[in-house]
Structures are given as structure tokens and as C-alpha cells.
Amino acid sequence: MVDLLVFLQDESGATAIEYGLIAAGISVAIIAAVNGLGTSLNATFQSVSTQLK
């Protein structure tokens, strides 16, 4: 019975899950930023390429 109570009060797994969710959120933000930056850079290079022709 005591082992069951100790197991139920152990929060180390919850902490690992929280860190995983934080890492996933940061990853999504980085992907969105890089995607937006890539679109902007593509437009810039297209403009330069057009002006060089």
C-alpha cells in the first residue's frame, strides 16, 4: 500500500512530459519563423534575379 502511494505521488514523469511539450512548442515556433523567413528570402532572390536579366 505504501509503495502505491509513493508511486502516485511521484511527479518525475509529469515533469518530463512538461519539458517535452515545451520543446515541441519551441520547435513549432522555430519552424514557423524559418518558413516565413524562407518565403521572404525567396521573394528577394526572385526580385534580384529579375533585375539582373
ModelCIF file with pLDDT and N, C-alpha, C, O atoms, coordinates in Angstrom:
data_MODEL
#
_entry.id   MODEL 
#
_entity.id                         1 
_entity.type                       polymer 
_entity.pdbx_number_of_molecules   1 
#
_entity_poly.entity_id                      1 
_entity_poly.type                           'polypeptide(L)' 
_entity_poly.nstd_linkage                   no 
_entity_poly.nstd_monomer                   no 
_entity_poly.pdbx_seq_one_letter_code       MVDLLVFLQDESGATAIEYGLIAAGISVAIIAAVNGLGTSLNATFQSVSTQLK 
_entity_poly.pdbx_seq_one_letter_code_can   MVDLLVFLQDESGATAIEYGLIAAGISVAIIAAVNGLGTSLNATFQSVSTQLK 
_entity_poly.pdbx_strand_id                 A 
#
loop_
_entity_poly_seq.entity_id 
_entity_poly_seq.num 
_entity_poly_seq.mon_id 
_entity_poly_seq.hetero 
1 1  MET n 
1 2  VAL n 
1 3  ASP n 
1 4  LEU n 
1 5  LEU n 
1 6  VAL n 
1 7  PHE n 
1 8  LEU n 
1 9  GLN n 
1 10 ASP n 
1 11 GLU n 
1 12 SER n 
1 13 GLY n 
1 14 ALA n 
1 15 THR n 
1 16 ALA n 
1 17 ILE n 
1 18 GLU n 
1 19 TYR n 
1 20 GLY n 
1 21 LEU n 
1 22 ILE n 
1 23 ALA n 
1 24 ALA n 
1 25 GLY n 
1 26 ILE n 
1 27 SER n 
1 28 VAL n 
1 29 ALA n 
1 30 ILE n 
1 31 ILE n 
1 32 ALA n 
1 33 ALA n 
1 34 VAL n 
1 35 ASN n 
1 36 GLY n 
1 37 LEU n 
1 38 GLY n 
1 39 THR n 
1 40 SER n 
1 41 LEU n 
1 42 ASN n 
1 43 ALA n 
1 44 THR n 
1 45 PHE n 
1 46 GLN n 
1 47 SER n 
1 48 VAL n 
1 49 SER n 
1 50 THR n 
1 51 GLN n 
1 52 LEU n 
1 53 LYS n 
#
_struct_asym.id          A 
_struct_asym.entity_id   1 
#
loop_
_ma_qa_metric.id 
_ma_qa_metric.mode 
_ma_qa_metric.name 
_ma_qa_metric.software_group_id 
_ma_qa_metric.type 
1 global pLDDT . pLDDT 
2 local  pLDDT . pLDDT 
#
_ma_qa_metric_global.metric_id      1 
_ma_qa_metric_global.metric_value   88.81 
_ma_qa_metric_global.model_id       1 
_ma_qa_metric_global.ordinal_id     1 
#
loop_
_ma_qa_metric_local.label_asym_id 
_ma_qa_metric_local.label_comp_id 
_ma_qa_metric_local.label_seq_id 
_ma_qa_metric_local.metric_id 
_ma_qa_metric_local.metric_value 
_ma_qa_metric_local.model_id 
_ma_qa_metric_local.ordinal_id 
A MET 1  2 73.00 1 1  
A VAL 2  2 76.00 1 2  
A ASP 3  2 84.00 1 3  
A LEU 4  2 81.00 1 4  
A LEU 5  2 83.00 1 5  
A VAL 6  2 82.00 1 6  
A PHE 7  2 75.00 1 7  
A LEU 8  2 75.00 1 8  
A GLN 9  2 78.00 1 9  
A ASP 10 2 76.00 1 10 
A GLU 11 2 73.00 1 11 
A SER 12 2 72.00 1 12 
A GLY 13 2 74.00 1 13 
A ALA 14 2 77.00 1 14 
A THR 15 2 82.00 1 15 
A ALA 16 2 84.00 1 16 
A ILE 17 2 88.00 1 17 
A GLU 18 2 91.00 1 18 
A TYR 19 2 92.00 1 19 
A GLY 20 2 93.00 1 20 
A LEU 21 2 95.00 1 21 
A ILE 22 2 96.00 1 22 
A ALA 23 2 97.00 1 23 
A ALA 24 2 97.00 1 24 
A GLY 25 2 97.00 1 25 
A ILE 26 2 98.00 1 26 
A SER 27 2 97.00 1 27 
A VAL 28 2 97.00 1 28 
A ALA 29 2 97.00 1 29 
A ILE 30 2 97.00 1 30 
A ILE 31 2 97.00 1 31 
A ALA 32 2 95.00 1 32 
A ALA 33 2 95.00 1 33 
A VAL 34 2 95.00 1 34 
A ASN 35 2 94.00 1 35 
A GLY 36 2 91.00 1 36 
A LEU 37 2 94.00 1 37 
A GLY 38 2 92.00 1 38 
A THR 39 2 90.00 1 39 
A SER 40 2 91.00 1 40 
A LEU 41 2 93.00 1 41 
A ASN 42 2 92.00 1 42 
A ALA 43 2 92.00 1 43 
A THR 44 2 93.00 1 44 
A PHE 45 2 94.00 1 45 
A GLN 46 2 94.00 1 46 
A SER 47 2 94.00 1 47 
A VAL 48 2 94.00 1 48 
A SER 49 2 93.00 1 49 
A THR 50 2 93.00 1 50 
A GLN 51 2 93.00 1 51 
A LEU 52 2 92.00 1 52 
A LYS 53 2 79.00 1 53 
#
loop_
_atom_site.group_PDB 
_atom_site.id 
_atom_site.type_symbol 
_atom_site.label_atom_id 
_atom_site.label_alt_id 
_atom_site.label_comp_id 
_atom_site.label_asym_id 
_atom_site.label_entity_id 
_atom_site.label_seq_id 
_atom_site.pdbx_PDB_ins_code 
_atom_site.Cartn_x 
_atom_site.Cartn_y 
_atom_site.Cartn_z 
_atom_site.occupancy 
_atom_site.B_iso_or_equiv 
_atom_site.pdbx_formal_charge 
_atom_site.auth_seq_id 
_atom_site.auth_comp_id 
_atom_site.auth_asym_id 
_atom_site.auth_atom_id 
_atom_site.pdbx_PDB_model_num 
ATOM 1   N N  . MET A 1 1  ? 0.825  -1.196 0.000   1.00 73.00 ? 1  MET A N  1 
ATOM 2   C CA . MET A 1 1  ? 0.000  0.000  0.000   1.00 73.00 ? 1  MET A CA 1 
ATOM 3   C C  . MET A 1 1  ? 0.869  1.260  0.000   1.00 73.00 ? 1  MET A C  1 
ATOM 4   O O  . MET A 1 1  ? 0.564  2.229  -0.694  1.00 73.00 ? 1  MET A O  1 
ATOM 5   N N  . VAL A 1 2  ? 1.955  1.240  0.784   1.00 76.00 ? 2  VAL A N  1 
ATOM 6   C CA . VAL A 1 2  ? 2.848  2.396  0.862   1.00 76.00 ? 2  VAL A CA 1 
ATOM 7   C C  . VAL A 1 2  ? 3.521  2.632  -0.488  1.00 76.00 ? 2  VAL A C  1 
ATOM 8   O O  . VAL A 1 2  ? 3.674  3.777  -0.913  1.00 76.00 ? 2  VAL A O  1 
ATOM 9   N N  . ASP A 1 3  ? 3.928  1.545  -1.171  1.00 84.00 ? 3  ASP A N  1 
ATOM 10  C CA . ASP A 1 3  ? 4.559  1.672  -2.481  1.00 84.00 ? 3  ASP A CA 1 
ATOM 11  C C  . ASP A 1 3  ? 3.607  2.309  -3.491  1.00 84.00 ? 3  ASP A C  1 
ATOM 12  O O  . ASP A 1 3  ? 4.040  3.099  -4.330  1.00 84.00 ? 3  ASP A O  1 
ATOM 13  N N  . LEU A 1 4  ? 2.332  1.983  -3.424  1.00 81.00 ? 4  LEU A N  1 
ATOM 14  C CA . LEU A 1 4  ? 1.344  2.554  -4.325  1.00 81.00 ? 4  LEU A CA 1 
ATOM 15  C C  . LEU A 1 4  ? 1.208  4.055  -4.082  1.00 81.00 ? 4  LEU A C  1 
ATOM 16  O O  . LEU A 1 4  ? 1.110  4.828  -5.035  1.00 81.00 ? 4  LEU A O  1 
ATOM 17  N N  . LEU A 1 5  ? 1.203  4.471  -2.833  1.00 83.00 ? 5  LEU A N  1 
ATOM 18  C CA . LEU A 1 5  ? 1.106  5.893  -2.518  1.00 83.00 ? 5  LEU A CA 1 
ATOM 19  C C  . LEU A 1 5  ? 2.340  6.652  -2.998  1.00 83.00 ? 5  LEU A C  1 
ATOM 20  O O  . LEU A 1 5  ? 2.226  7.763  -3.518  1.00 83.00 ? 5  LEU A O  1 
ATOM 21  N N  . VAL A 1 6  ? 3.513  6.056  -2.826  1.00 82.00 ? 6  VAL A N  1 
ATOM 22  C CA . VAL A 1 6  ? 4.749  6.686  -3.295  1.00 82.00 ? 6  VAL A CA 1 
ATOM 23  C C  . VAL A 1 6  ? 4.714  6.817  -4.816  1.00 82.00 ? 6  VAL A C  1 
ATOM 24  O O  . VAL A 1 6  ? 5.113  7.843  -5.368  1.00 82.00 ? 6  VAL A O  1 
ATOM 25  N N  . PHE A 1 7  ? 4.232  5.769  -5.489  1.00 75.00 ? 7  PHE A N  1 
ATOM 26  C CA . PHE A 1 7  ? 4.142  5.795  -6.952  1.00 75.00 ? 7  PHE A CA 1 
ATOM 27  C C  . PHE A 1 7  ? 3.178  6.883  -7.426  1.00 75.00 ? 7  PHE A C  1 
ATOM 28  O O  . PHE A 1 7  ? 3.472  7.593  -8.387  1.00 75.00 ? 7  PHE A O  1 
ATOM 29  N N  . LEU A 1 8  ? 2.048  7.016  -6.772  1.00 75.00 ? 8  LEU A N  1 
ATOM 30  C CA . LEU A 1 8  ? 1.055  8.010  -7.176  1.00 75.00 ? 8  LEU A CA 1 
ATOM 31  C C  . LEU A 1 8  ? 1.523  9.442  -6.911  1.00 75.00 ? 8  LEU A C  1 
ATOM 32  O O  . LEU A 1 8  ? 1.091  10.368 -7.597  1.00 75.00 ? 8  LEU A O  1 
ATOM 33  N N  . GLN A 1 9  ? 2.392  9.630  -5.935  1.00 78.00 ? 9  GLN A N  1 
ATOM 34  C CA . GLN A 1 9  ? 2.880  10.966 -5.613  1.00 78.00 ? 9  GLN A CA 1 
ATOM 35  C C  . GLN A 1 9  ? 4.123  11.348 -6.413  1.00 78.00 ? 9  GLN A C  1 
ATOM 36  O O  . GLN A 1 9  ? 4.548  12.502 -6.375  1.00 78.00 ? 9  GLN A O  1 
ATOM 37  N N  . ASP A 1 10 ? 4.700  10.407 -7.125  1.00 76.00 ? 10 ASP A N  1 
ATOM 38  C CA . ASP A 1 10 ? 5.900  10.670 -7.924  1.00 76.00 ? 10 ASP A CA 1 
ATOM 39  C C  . ASP A 1 10 ? 5.522  11.513 -9.136  1.00 76.00 ? 10 ASP A C  1 
ATOM 40  O O  . ASP A 1 10 ? 4.693  11.096 -9.945  1.00 76.00 ? 10 ASP A O  1 
ATOM 41  N N  . GLU A 1 11 ? 6.122  12.695 -9.269  1.00 73.00 ? 11 GLU A N  1 
ATOM 42  C CA . GLU A 1 11 ? 5.802  13.604 -10.363 1.00 73.00 ? 11 GLU A CA 1 
ATOM 43  C C  . GLU A 1 11 ? 6.932  13.723 -11.378 1.00 73.00 ? 11 GLU A C  1 
ATOM 44  O O  . GLU A 1 11 ? 6.894  14.620 -12.220 1.00 73.00 ? 11 GLU A O  1 
ATOM 45  N N  . SER A 1 12 ? 7.917  12.867 -11.331 1.00 72.00 ? 12 SER A N  1 
ATOM 46  C CA . SER A 1 12 ? 9.052  12.987 -12.254 1.00 72.00 ? 12 SER A CA 1 
ATOM 47  C C  . SER A 1 12 ? 8.626  12.736 -13.700 1.00 72.00 ? 12 SER A C  1 
ATOM 48  O O  . SER A 1 12 ? 9.158  13.368 -14.612 1.00 72.00 ? 12 SER A O  1 
ATOM 49  N N  . GLY A 1 13 ? 7.698  11.846 -13.920 1.00 74.00 ? 13 GLY A N  1 
ATOM 50  C CA . GLY A 1 13 ? 7.203  11.597 -15.273 1.00 74.00 ? 13 GLY A CA 1 
ATOM 51  C C  . GLY A 1 13 ? 6.446  12.795 -15.809 1.00 74.00 ? 13 GLY A C  1 
ATOM 52  O O  . GLY A 1 13 ? 6.559  13.120 -16.990 1.00 74.00 ? 13 GLY A O  1 
ATOM 53  N N  . ALA A 1 14 ? 5.677  13.456 -14.960 1.00 77.00 ? 14 ALA A N  1 
ATOM 54  C CA . ALA A 1 14 ? 4.936  14.637 -15.376 1.00 77.00 ? 14 ALA A CA 1 
ATOM 55  C C  . ALA A 1 14 ? 5.899  15.753 -15.772 1.00 77.00 ? 14 ALA A C  1 
ATOM 56  O O  . ALA A 1 14 ? 5.635  16.498 -16.716 1.00 77.00 ? 14 ALA A O  1 
ATOM 57  N N  . THR A 1 15 ? 6.993  15.865 -15.064 1.00 82.00 ? 15 THR A N  1 
ATOM 58  C CA . THR A 1 15 ? 7.980  16.891 -15.391 1.00 82.00 ? 15 THR A CA 1 
ATOM 59  C C  . THR A 1 15 ? 8.591  16.626 -16.765 1.00 82.00 ? 15 THR A C  1 
ATOM 60  O O  . THR A 1 15 ? 8.786  17.556 -17.547 1.00 82.00 ? 15 THR A O  1 
ATOM 61  N N  . ALA A 1 16 ? 8.888  15.382 -17.056 1.00 84.00 ? 16 ALA A N  1 
ATOM 62  C CA . ALA A 1 16 ? 9.449  15.033 -18.363 1.00 84.00 ? 16 ALA A CA 1 
ATOM 63  C C  . ALA A 1 16 ? 8.458  15.346 -19.476 1.00 84.00 ? 16 ALA A C  1 
ATOM 64  O O  . ALA A 1 16 ? 8.851  15.833 -20.536 1.00 84.00 ? 16 ALA A O  1 
ATOM 65  N N  . ILE A 1 17 ? 7.202  15.077 -19.250 1.00 88.00 ? 17 ILE A N  1 
ATOM 66  C CA . ILE A 1 17 ? 6.169  15.384 -20.248 1.00 88.00 ? 17 ILE A CA 1 
ATOM 67  C C  . ILE A 1 17 ? 6.064  16.886 -20.460 1.00 88.00 ? 17 ILE A C  1 
ATOM 68  O O  . ILE A 1 17 ? 5.926  17.346 -21.593 1.00 88.00 ? 17 ILE A O  1 
ATOM 69  N N  . GLU A 1 18 ? 6.127  17.651 -19.378 1.00 91.00 ? 18 GLU A N  1 
ATOM 70  C CA . GLU A 1 18 ? 6.066  19.112 -19.494 1.00 91.00 ? 18 GLU A CA 1 
ATOM 71  C C  . GLU A 1 18 ? 7.243  19.638 -20.305 1.00 91.00 ? 18 GLU A C  1 
ATOM 72  O O  . GLU A 1 18 ? 7.060  20.502 -21.163 1.00 91.00 ? 18 GLU A O  1 
ATOM 73  N N  . TYR A 1 19 ? 8.438  19.137 -20.051 1.00 92.00 ? 19 TYR A N  1 
ATOM 74  C CA . TYR A 1 19 ? 9.598  19.562 -20.832 1.00 92.00 ? 19 TYR A CA 1 
ATOM 75  C C  . TYR A 1 19 ? 9.435  19.180 -22.300 1.00 92.00 ? 19 TYR A C  1 
ATOM 76  O O  . TYR A 1 19 ? 9.834  19.935 -23.187 1.00 92.00 ? 19 TYR A O  1 
ATOM 77  N N  . GLY A 1 20 ? 8.862  18.034 -22.553 1.00 93.00 ? 20 GLY A N  1 
ATOM 78  C CA . GLY A 1 20 ? 8.617  17.612 -23.937 1.00 93.00 ? 20 GLY A CA 1 
ATOM 79  C C  . GLY A 1 20 ? 7.640  18.541 -24.640 1.00 93.00 ? 20 GLY A C  1 
ATOM 80  O O  . GLY A 1 20 ? 7.834  18.884 -25.806 1.00 93.00 ? 20 GLY A O  1 
ATOM 81  N N  . LEU A 1 21 ? 6.588  18.951 -23.933 1.00 95.00 ? 21 LEU A N  1 
ATOM 82  C CA . LEU A 1 21 ? 5.622  19.875 -24.523 1.00 95.00 ? 21 LEU A CA 1 
ATOM 83  C C  . LEU A 1 21 ? 6.245  21.246 -24.781 1.00 95.00 ? 21 LEU A C  1 
ATOM 84  O O  . LEU A 1 21 ? 5.956  21.878 -25.797 1.00 95.00 ? 21 LEU A O  1 
ATOM 85  N N  . ILE A 1 22 ? 7.083  21.699 -23.881 1.00 96.00 ? 22 ILE A N  1 
ATOM 86  C CA . ILE A 1 22 ? 7.772  22.978 -24.079 1.00 96.00 ? 22 ILE A CA 1 
ATOM 87  C C  . ILE A 1 22 ? 8.685  22.893 -25.301 1.00 96.00 ? 22 ILE A C  1 
ATOM 88  O O  . ILE A 1 22 ? 8.705  23.806 -26.127 1.00 96.00 ? 22 ILE A O  1 
ATOM 89  N N  . ALA A 1 23 ? 9.432  21.810 -25.418 1.00 97.00 ? 23 ALA A N  1 
ATOM 90  C CA . ALA A 1 23 ? 10.319 21.627 -26.567 1.00 97.00 ? 23 ALA A CA 1 
ATOM 91  C C  . ALA A 1 23 ? 9.523  21.575 -27.872 1.00 97.00 ? 23 ALA A C  1 
ATOM 92  O O  . ALA A 1 23 ? 9.953  22.133 -28.881 1.00 97.00 ? 23 ALA A O  1 
ATOM 93  N N  . ALA A 1 24 ? 8.378  20.916 -27.856 1.00 97.00 ? 24 ALA A N  1 
ATOM 94  C CA . ALA A 1 24 ? 7.541  20.850 -29.055 1.00 97.00 ? 24 ALA A CA 1 
ATOM 95  C C  . ALA A 1 24 ? 7.022  22.237 -29.429 1.00 97.00 ? 24 ALA A C  1 
ATOM 96  O O  . ALA A 1 24 ? 6.990  22.587 -30.608 1.00 97.00 ? 24 ALA A O  1 
ATOM 97  N N  . GLY A 1 25 ? 6.620  23.020 -28.445 1.00 97.00 ? 25 GLY A N  1 
ATOM 98  C CA . GLY A 1 25 ? 6.142  24.375 -28.713 1.00 97.00 ? 25 GLY A CA 1 
ATOM 99  C C  . GLY A 1 25 ? 7.223  25.258 -29.301 1.00 97.00 ? 25 GLY A C  1 
ATOM 100 O O  . GLY A 1 25 ? 6.972  26.019 -30.235 1.00 97.00 ? 25 GLY A O  1 
ATOM 101 N N  . ILE A 1 26 ? 8.424  25.159 -28.757 1.00 98.00 ? 26 ILE A N  1 
ATOM 102 C CA . ILE A 1 26 ? 9.549  25.939 -29.279 1.00 98.00 ? 26 ILE A CA 1 
ATOM 103 C C  . ILE A 1 26 ? 9.867  25.496 -30.708 1.00 98.00 ? 26 ILE A C  1 
ATOM 104 O O  . ILE A 1 26 ? 10.163 26.331 -31.563 1.00 98.00 ? 26 ILE A O  1 
ATOM 105 N N  . SER A 1 27 ? 9.807  24.200 -30.970 1.00 97.00 ? 27 SER A N  1 
ATOM 106 C CA . SER A 1 27 ? 10.071 23.691 -32.317 1.00 97.00 ? 27 SER A CA 1 
ATOM 107 C C  . SER A 1 27 ? 9.067  24.234 -33.326 1.00 97.00 ? 27 SER A C  1 
ATOM 108 O O  . SER A 1 27 ? 9.441  24.618 -34.434 1.00 97.00 ? 27 SER A O  1 
ATOM 109 N N  . VAL A 1 28 ? 7.806  24.265 -32.947 1.00 97.00 ? 28 VAL A N  1 
ATOM 110 C CA . VAL A 1 28 ? 6.775  24.792 -33.849 1.00 97.00 ? 28 VAL A CA 1 
ATOM 111 C C  . VAL A 1 28 ? 7.031  26.269 -34.138 1.00 97.00 ? 28 VAL A C  1 
ATOM 112 O O  . VAL A 1 28 ? 6.884  26.712 -35.277 1.00 97.00 ? 28 VAL A O  1 
ATOM 113 N N  . ALA A 1 29 ? 7.413  27.030 -33.116 1.00 97.00 ? 29 ALA A N  1 
ATOM 114 C CA . ALA A 1 29 ? 7.701  28.455 -33.313 1.00 97.00 ? 29 ALA A CA 1 
ATOM 115 C C  . ALA A 1 29 ? 8.901  28.654 -34.238 1.00 97.00 ? 29 ALA A C  1 
ATOM 116 O O  . ALA A 1 29 ? 8.880  29.535 -35.097 1.00 97.00 ? 29 ALA A O  1 
ATOM 117 N N  . ILE A 1 30 ? 9.939  27.849 -34.070 1.00 97.00 ? 30 ILE A N  1 
ATOM 118 C CA . ILE A 1 30 ? 11.117 27.954 -34.928 1.00 97.00 ? 30 ILE A CA 1 
ATOM 119 C C  . ILE A 1 30 ? 10.765 27.601 -36.369 1.00 97.00 ? 30 ILE A C  1 
ATOM 120 O O  . ILE A 1 30 ? 11.194 28.289 -37.296 1.00 97.00 ? 30 ILE A O  1 
ATOM 121 N N  . ILE A 1 31 ? 9.997  26.549 -36.565 1.00 97.00 ? 31 ILE A N  1 
ATOM 122 C CA . ILE A 1 31 ? 9.600  26.143 -37.918 1.00 97.00 ? 31 ILE A CA 1 
ATOM 123 C C  . ILE A 1 31 ? 8.785  27.241 -38.593 1.00 97.00 ? 31 ILE A C  1 
ATOM 124 O O  . ILE A 1 31 ? 8.988  27.526 -39.773 1.00 97.00 ? 31 ILE A O  1 
ATOM 125 N N  . ALA A 1 32 ? 7.868  27.856 -37.855 1.00 95.00 ? 32 ALA A N  1 
ATOM 126 C CA . ALA A 1 32 ? 7.055  28.931 -38.429 1.00 95.00 ? 32 ALA A CA 1 
ATOM 127 C C  . ALA A 1 32 ? 7.922  30.129 -38.801 1.00 95.00 ? 32 ALA A C  1 
ATOM 128 O O  . ALA A 1 32 ? 7.724  30.727 -39.858 1.00 95.00 ? 32 ALA A O  1 
ATOM 129 N N  . ALA A 1 33 ? 8.871  30.484 -37.953 1.00 95.00 ? 33 ALA A N  1 
ATOM 130 C CA . ALA A 1 33 ? 9.750  31.628 -38.232 1.00 95.00 ? 33 ALA A CA 1 
ATOM 131 C C  . ALA A 1 33 ? 10.630 31.360 -39.443 1.00 95.00 ? 33 ALA A C  1 
ATOM 132 O O  . ALA A 1 33 ? 10.793 32.232 -40.296 1.00 95.00 ? 33 ALA A O  1 
ATOM 133 N N  . VAL A 1 34 ? 11.195 30.169 -39.524 1.00 95.00 ? 34 VAL A N  1 
ATOM 134 C CA . VAL A 1 34 ? 12.067 29.826 -40.654 1.00 95.00 ? 34 VAL A CA 1 
ATOM 135 C C  . VAL A 1 34 ? 11.263 29.767 -41.948 1.00 95.00 ? 34 VAL A C  1 
ATOM 136 O O  . VAL A 1 34 ? 11.750 30.174 -43.002 1.00 95.00 ? 34 VAL A O  1 
ATOM 137 N N  . ASN A 1 35 ? 10.054 29.270 -41.873 1.00 94.00 ? 35 ASN A N  1 
ATOM 138 C CA . ASN A 1 35 ? 9.200  29.204 -43.056 1.00 94.00 ? 35 ASN A CA 1 
ATOM 139 C C  . ASN A 1 35 ? 8.894  30.611 -43.567 1.00 94.00 ? 35 ASN A C  1 
ATOM 140 O O  . ASN A 1 35 ? 8.973  30.866 -44.769 1.00 94.00 ? 35 ASN A O  1 
ATOM 141 N N  . GLY A 1 36 ? 8.549  31.516 -42.668 1.00 91.00 ? 36 GLY A N  1 
ATOM 142 C CA . GLY A 1 36 ? 8.282  32.896 -43.066 1.00 91.00 ? 36 GLY A CA 1 
ATOM 143 C C  . GLY A 1 36 ? 9.510  33.579 -43.625 1.00 91.00 ? 36 GLY A C  1 
ATOM 144 O O  . GLY A 1 36 ? 9.423  34.304 -44.616 1.00 91.00 ? 36 GLY A O  1 
ATOM 145 N N  . LEU A 1 37 ? 10.643 33.358 -43.006 1.00 94.00 ? 37 LEU A N  1 
ATOM 146 C CA . LEU A 1 37 ? 11.901 33.939 -43.472 1.00 94.00 ? 37 LEU A CA 1 
ATOM 147 C C  . LEU A 1 37 ? 12.273 33.383 -44.842 1.00 94.00 ? 37 LEU A C  1 
ATOM 148 O O  . LEU A 1 37 ? 12.755 34.119 -45.702 1.00 94.00 ? 37 LEU A O  1 
ATOM 149 N N  . GLY A 1 38 ? 12.052 32.094 -45.045 1.00 92.00 ? 38 GLY A N  1 
ATOM 150 C CA . GLY A 1 38 ? 12.352 31.474 -46.332 1.00 92.00 ? 38 GLY A CA 1 
ATOM 151 C C  . GLY A 1 38 ? 11.512 32.061 -47.454 1.00 92.00 ? 38 GLY A C  1 
ATOM 152 O O  . GLY A 1 38 ? 12.015 32.277 -48.557 1.00 92.00 ? 38 GLY A O  1 
ATOM 153 N N  . THR A 1 39 ? 10.251 32.320 -47.186 1.00 90.00 ? 39 THR A N  1 
ATOM 154 C CA . THR A 1 39 ? 9.368  32.920 -48.189 1.00 90.00 ? 39 THR A CA 1 
ATOM 155 C C  . THR A 1 39 ? 9.853  34.321 -48.546 1.00 90.00 ? 39 THR A C  1 
ATOM 156 O O  . THR A 1 39 ? 9.882  34.700 -49.717 1.00 90.00 ? 39 THR A O  1 
ATOM 157 N N  . SER A 1 40 ? 10.232 35.082 -47.528 1.00 91.00 ? 40 SER A N  1 
ATOM 158 C CA . SER A 1 40 ? 10.737 36.435 -47.752 1.00 91.00 ? 40 SER A CA 1 
ATOM 159 C C  . SER A 1 40 ? 12.039 36.417 -48.557 1.00 91.00 ? 40 SER A C  1 
ATOM 160 O O  . SER A 1 40 ? 12.204 37.205 -49.488 1.00 91.00 ? 40 SER A O  1 
ATOM 161 N N  . LEU A 1 41 ? 12.942 35.538 -48.208 1.00 93.00 ? 41 LEU A N  1 
ATOM 162 C CA . LEU A 1 41 ? 14.204 35.431 -48.945 1.00 93.00 ? 41 LEU A CA 1 
ATOM 163 C C  . LEU A 1 41 ? 13.984 35.001 -50.387 1.00 93.00 ? 41 LEU A C  1 
ATOM 164 O O  . LEU A 1 41 ? 14.665 35.483 -51.293 1.00 93.00 ? 41 LEU A O  1 
ATOM 165 N N  . ASN A 1 42 ? 13.048 34.106 -50.601 1.00 92.00 ? 42 ASN A N  1 
ATOM 166 C CA . ASN A 1 42 ? 12.753 33.648 -51.957 1.00 92.00 ? 42 ASN A CA 1 
ATOM 167 C C  . ASN A 1 42 ? 12.262 34.815 -52.805 1.00 92.00 ? 42 ASN A C  1 
ATOM 168 O O  . ASN A 1 42 ? 12.672 34.955 -53.958 1.00 92.00 ? 42 ASN A O  1 
ATOM 169 N N  . ALA A 1 43 ? 11.399 35.645 -52.255 1.00 92.00 ? 43 ALA A N  1 
ATOM 170 C CA . ALA A 1 43 ? 10.910 36.809 -52.994 1.00 92.00 ? 43 ALA A CA 1 
ATOM 171 C C  . ALA A 1 43 ? 12.051 37.774 -53.293 1.00 92.00 ? 43 ALA A C  1 
ATOM 172 O O  . ALA A 1 43 ? 12.116 38.336 -54.386 1.00 92.00 ? 43 ALA A O  1 
ATOM 173 N N  . THR A 1 44 ? 12.937 37.969 -52.344 1.00 93.00 ? 44 THR A N  1 
ATOM 174 C CA . THR A 1 44 ? 14.077 38.869 -52.552 1.00 93.00 ? 44 THR A CA 1 
ATOM 175 C C  . THR A 1 44 ? 14.980 38.346 -53.665 1.00 93.00 ? 44 THR A C  1 
ATOM 176 O O  . THR A 1 44 ? 15.378 39.113 -54.542 1.00 93.00 ? 44 THR A O  1 
ATOM 177 N N  . PHE A 1 45 ? 15.310 37.062 -53.647 1.00 94.00 ? 45 PHE A N  1 
ATOM 178 C CA . PHE A 1 45 ? 16.172 36.494 -54.680 1.00 94.00 ? 45 PHE A CA 1 
ATOM 179 C C  . PHE A 1 45 ? 15.498 36.516 -56.052 1.00 94.00 ? 45 PHE A C  1 
ATOM 180 O O  . PHE A 1 45 ? 16.164 36.712 -57.069 1.00 94.00 ? 45 PHE A O  1 
ATOM 181 N N  . GLN A 1 46 ? 14.196 36.319 -56.081 1.00 94.00 ? 46 GLN A N  1 
ATOM 182 C CA . GLN A 1 46 ? 13.476 36.398 -57.355 1.00 94.00 ? 46 GLN A CA 1 
ATOM 183 C C  . GLN A 1 46 ? 13.559 37.811 -57.924 1.00 94.00 ? 46 GLN A C  1 
ATOM 184 O O  . GLN A 1 46 ? 13.749 37.993 -59.127 1.00 94.00 ? 46 GLN A O  1 
ATOM 185 N N  . SER A 1 47 ? 13.417 38.803 -57.056 1.00 94.00 ? 47 SER A N  1 
ATOM 186 C CA . SER A 1 47 ? 13.500 40.196 -57.494 1.00 94.00 ? 47 SER A CA 1 
ATOM 187 C C  . SER A 1 47 ? 14.893 40.511 -58.024 1.00 94.00 ? 47 SER A C  1 
ATOM 188 O O  . SER A 1 47 ? 15.019 41.138 -59.076 1.00 94.00 ? 47 SER A O  1 
ATOM 189 N N  . VAL A 1 48 ? 15.933 40.092 -57.325 1.00 94.00 ? 48 VAL A N  1 
ATOM 190 C CA . VAL A 1 48 ? 17.292 40.325 -57.784 1.00 94.00 ? 48 VAL A CA 1 
ATOM 191 C C  . VAL A 1 48 ? 17.549 39.606 -59.108 1.00 94.00 ? 48 VAL A C  1 
ATOM 192 O O  . VAL A 1 48 ? 18.180 40.160 -60.008 1.00 94.00 ? 48 VAL A O  1 
ATOM 193 N N  . SER A 1 49 ? 17.066 38.390 -59.219 1.00 93.00 ? 49 SER A N  1 
ATOM 194 C CA . SER A 1 49 ? 17.251 37.612 -60.451 1.00 93.00 ? 49 SER A CA 1 
ATOM 195 C C  . SER A 1 49 ? 16.561 38.299 -61.635 1.00 93.00 ? 49 SER A C  1 
ATOM 196 O O  . SER A 1 49 ? 17.109 38.346 -62.736 1.00 93.00 ? 49 SER A O  1 
ATOM 197 N N  . THR A 1 50 ? 15.370 38.825 -61.403 1.00 93.00 ? 50 THR A N  1 
ATOM 198 C CA . THR A 1 50 ? 14.635 39.516 -62.468 1.00 93.00 ? 50 THR A CA 1 
ATOM 199 C C  . THR A 1 50 ? 15.377 40.783 -62.901 1.00 93.00 ? 50 THR A C  1 
ATOM 200 O O  . THR A 1 50 ? 15.441 41.088 -64.092 1.00 93.00 ? 50 THR A O  1 
ATOM 201 N N  . GLN A 1 51 ? 15.930 41.515 -61.947 1.00 93.00 ? 51 GLN A N  1 
ATOM 202 C CA . GLN A 1 51 ? 16.631 42.758 -62.275 1.00 93.00 ? 51 GLN A CA 1 
ATOM 203 C C  . GLN A 1 51 ? 17.950 42.493 -62.992 1.00 93.00 ? 51 GLN A C  1 
ATOM 204 O O  . GLN A 1 51 ? 18.422 43.344 -63.745 1.00 93.00 ? 51 GLN A O  1 
ATOM 205 N N  . LEU A 1 52 ? 18.550 41.328 -62.771 1.00 92.00 ? 52 LEU A N  1 
ATOM 206 C CA . LEU A 1 52 ? 19.813 41.015 -63.442 1.00 92.00 ? 52 LEU A CA 1 
ATOM 207 C C  . LEU A 1 52 ? 19.612 40.563 -64.876 1.00 92.00 ? 52 LEU A C  1 
ATOM 208 O O  . LEU A 1 52 ? 20.555 40.598 -65.666 1.00 92.00 ? 52 LEU A O  1 
ATOM 209 N N  . LYS A 1 53 ? 18.446 40.152 -65.222 1.00 79.00 ? 53 LYS A N  1 
ATOM 210 C CA . LYS A 1 53 ? 18.193 39.643 -66.591 1.00 79.00 ? 53 LYS A CA 1 
ATOM 211 C C  . LYS A 1 53 ? 18.086 40.752 -67.582 1.00 79.00 ? 53 LYS A C  1 
ATOM 212 O O  . LYS A 1 53 ? 17.877 40.501 -68.769 1.00 79.00 ? 53 LYS A O  1 
#
